[in-house]
Amino acid sequence: MDNGKDKKKKSSKHKAAKAAKSGGKKAKSKAKILCPGSDEHKAQRWEDYEGDWDYEHWENVYNANMGKASKSHEAVKAYRDEIGWGETEVTVEVKKGVKRRLDIADEDSKKAIEHKTGYICLSDAMQSELDRDAQLVEQGWDITWHFEGTASGPLQDALEEAGIKITFKDD
């Protein structure tokens, strides 16, 4: 399968053609759902990629991200087995048009855990997750962020202010 390895960079002609096909909007694949890490997934993600990295740089980042995601999923499943309740990767609607994927959740009892590994700070991505979890707390959910690592002071303060519980692996 030709996945573009021979292309050193996405050409501006390639990017312009993609933009023209999508009416100037970012075009994403709407094909079948692919298994992350598979050759097909990798090829599709390279095709969807619109940045300026050459294939080798992009592939190194892709492989690292796939490894991190796999380790994260394994850690979530291990923690779910340890606590003995809930399902993994449960998506709930926070409000119309806004969804939240919870690492571990029991929708019937409105309990959920967000599982984090490593050092986590209050980035824009974390703020987005926190905001949606705060809305779920307002709707009666019991949300805990569990850390296998550390969390920055500002993140811990924001979680506490939102009514989100915090636990650490060695608690």
GIWOLIN-V675078 format. One record per residue. RES is the residue in one small letter. PSI is psi in whole degrees, -180 to 180 (* if undefined). Layout:
((RES,PSI) (RES,PSI))
This chain:
((m,133) (d,112) (n,14) (g,14) (k,-32) (d,-15) (k,123) (k,-39) (k,153) (k,127) (s,154) (s,-28) (k,-43) (h,-48) (k,-41) (a,-40) (a,-42) (k,-44) (a,-40) (a,-43) (k,-33) (s,10) (g,27) (g,-8) (k,156) (k,120) (a,131) (k,152) (s,136) (k,21) (a,-174) (k,158) (i,128) (l,150) (c,118) (p,134) (g,-16) (s,161) (d,-40) (e,-42) (h,-47) (k,-46) (a,-41) (q,-40) (r,-37) (w,-41) (e,-39) (d,-24) (y,133) (e,13) (g,-168) (d,5) (w,148) (d,168) (y,-42) (e,-46) (h,-48) (w,-44) (e,-41) (n,-43) (v,-44) (y,-50) (n,-41) (a,-43) (n,-40) (m,-38) (g,-42) (k,-44) (a,-42) (s,-45) (k,-39) (s,-45) (h,-40) (e,-42) (a,-41) (v,-47) (k,-39) (a,-41) (y,-39) (r,-42) (d,-37) (e,-43) (i,-25) (g,21) (w,163) (g,170) (e,155) (t,152) (e,61) (v,127) (t,128) (v,155) (e,121) (v,-47) (k,172) (k,120) (g,-2) (v,119) (k,160) (r,126) (r,119) (l,137) (d,-46) (i,131) (a,153) (d,101) (e,-36) (d,-41) (s,-1) (k,48) (k,141) (a,154) (i,132) (e,121) (h,126) (k,143) (t,150) (g,-162) (y,126) (i,129) (c,173) (l,75) (s,175) (d,-40) (a,-43) (m,-38) (q,-40) (s,-45) (e,-45) (l,-44) (d,-44) (r,-38) (d,-37) (a,-39) (q,-38) (l,-39) (v,-42) (e,-25) (q,8) (g,7) (w,147) (d,103) (i,134) (t,134) (w,120) (h,126) (f,128) (e,75) (g,-140) (t,159) (a,140) (s,156) (g,-48) (p,-36) (l,-46) (q,-43) (d,-44) (a,-40) (l,-47) (e,-42) (e,-32) (a,-3) (g,21) (i,128) (k,155) (i,132) (t,156) (f,151) (k,-41) (d,13) (d,*))
